[in-house]
């Protein structure tokens, strides 16, 4: 059973930064694309960013391009999401994901983390 555990969420003022981490319980990083989705109250879960198992292949939602950076450390079975210039509209529960292919669609996700809350105050 694969487990994804997020950390690093919290409360930050607009313009601030946070770094999310996601650790996997097993070595799936060598073959899985990793990603992040988020879900705000009353809204559907939406794609944020993803990174292929080949370092360098990345996808970003238009809303976070230039502000968020996704990265991974396969030796540590951990991925990261560096979030800069945060806005109140970035407030959501952020979910770590693992997929067999690099694709922004939620139906391609095989494993989900439990989520971590990010709140950006204005």
VMD Tcl script that draws the C-alpha trace (Angstrom):
set ca {
  {0.00 0.00 0.00}
  {1.49 3.30 -1.11}
  {1.12 6.23 1.26}
  {1.74 9.86 0.40}
  {2.21 12.21 3.33}
  {2.14 15.97 2.82}
  {3.63 18.59 5.12}
  {4.41 22.29 5.06}
  {0.98 23.85 4.85}
  {-0.06 26.75 7.04}
  {-1.16 30.36 7.22}
  {0.75 33.03 5.33}
  {0.11 36.62 4.30}
  {-0.41 37.55 0.67}
  {2.92 37.88 -1.09}
  {4.54 35.33 1.18}
  {5.96 31.88 0.49}
  {5.43 28.31 1.59}
  {7.09 25.04 0.68}
  {5.07 21.87 0.62}
  {6.65 18.43 0.84}
  {5.26 15.02 0.00}
  {6.98 11.83 1.11}
  {6.07 8.46 -0.34}
  {6.14 5.29 1.73}
  {7.68 3.20 -1.02}
  {9.98 3.75 -3.98}
  {7.37 4.62 -6.58}
  {9.23 7.72 -7.60}
  {11.35 5.85 -10.12}
  {8.33 5.13 -12.31}
  {5.56 7.55 -11.30}
  {4.89 11.13 -12.21}
  {4.24 13.21 -9.09}
  {1.98 16.17 -8.77}
  {-0.11 18.57 -6.74}
  {-3.79 19.38 -6.88}
  {-5.82 21.72 -4.73}
  {-9.42 22.08 -3.66}
  {-11.02 25.20 -2.27}
  {-14.34 25.10 -0.37}
  {-17.25 24.61 -2.74}
  {-15.00 24.04 -5.74}
  {-13.77 21.02 -7.63}
  {-10.29 19.65 -7.17}
  {-7.97 21.31 -9.68}
  {-4.54 20.63 -11.09}
  {-1.63 22.74 -9.84}
  {1.63 21.18 -11.05}
  {3.22 17.87 -12.00}
  {6.68 16.50 -12.65}
  {7.65 13.41 -14.60}
  {10.00 10.77 -13.34}
  {12.53 12.23 -15.72}
  {13.65 15.40 -13.99}
  {12.90 18.39 -16.16}
  {9.49 17.38 -17.47}
  {7.04 19.64 -15.68}
  {3.50 20.93 -16.13}
  {1.89 23.92 -14.42}
  {-1.58 25.37 -14.27}
  {-1.69 28.82 -15.83}
  {-2.76 30.31 -12.51}
  {0.52 29.35 -10.81}
  {3.07 29.64 -13.62}
  {5.98 31.83 -12.62}
  {5.06 31.63 -8.94}
  {5.17 27.93 -8.05}
  {7.99 25.47 -8.68}
  {7.68 21.70 -8.46}
  {10.70 19.50 -7.84}
  {11.51 15.99 -6.71}
  {14.29 14.07 -4.99}
  {14.04 10.44 -6.07}
  {16.68 9.34 -3.58}
  {14.47 10.63 -0.75}
  {11.14 9.55 -2.31}
  {10.02 13.14 -1.80}
  {8.57 15.85 -3.96}
  {8.24 19.55 -3.22}
  {6.11 22.51 -4.22}
  {7.72 25.90 -3.64}
  {4.99 28.53 -3.62}
  {5.99 32.18 -3.91}
  {4.00 35.39 -4.28}
  {1.00 33.69 -2.73}
  {-2.44 35.17 -3.26}
  {-5.66 34.78 -1.26}
  {-7.11 32.78 -4.17}
  {-4.39 30.16 -3.60}
  {-6.16 29.22 -0.36}
  {-7.14 25.55 -0.54}
  {-6.35 22.08 0.65}
  {-3.35 20.89 -1.35}
  {-3.12 17.21 -2.27}
  {-0.05 15.28 -3.31}
  {-0.62 12.87 -6.18}
  {1.12 10.02 -7.98}
  {0.25 9.03 -11.53}
  {1.58 6.50 -14.03}
  {1.70 9.21 -16.69}
  {2.46 12.91 -16.67}
  {-1.00 14.34 -17.15}
  {-2.95 17.15 -15.45}
  {-6.27 15.33 -15.40}
  {-7.49 14.10 -12.05}
  {-8.69 10.76 -13.47}
  {-5.07 9.77 -14.19}
  {-4.10 9.95 -10.50}
  {-3.42 6.57 -8.92}
  {-2.57 7.62 -5.37}
  {-3.55 10.63 -3.24}
  {-2.17 12.12 -0.07}
  {-4.42 13.18 2.78}
  {-4.08 16.90 2.02}
  {-2.58 19.89 3.76}
  {-4.29 23.24 4.30}
  {-2.80 26.40 2.82}
  {-4.42 29.67 3.86}
  {-3.34 33.00 2.39}
  {-4.62 36.08 4.19}
  {-5.08 39.41 2.44}
}
mol new
graphics top color blue
foreach p $ca { graphics top sphere $p radius 0.5 }
foreach p [lrange $ca 0 end-1] q [lrange $ca 1 end] { graphics top cylinder $p $q radius 0.2 }
display resetview
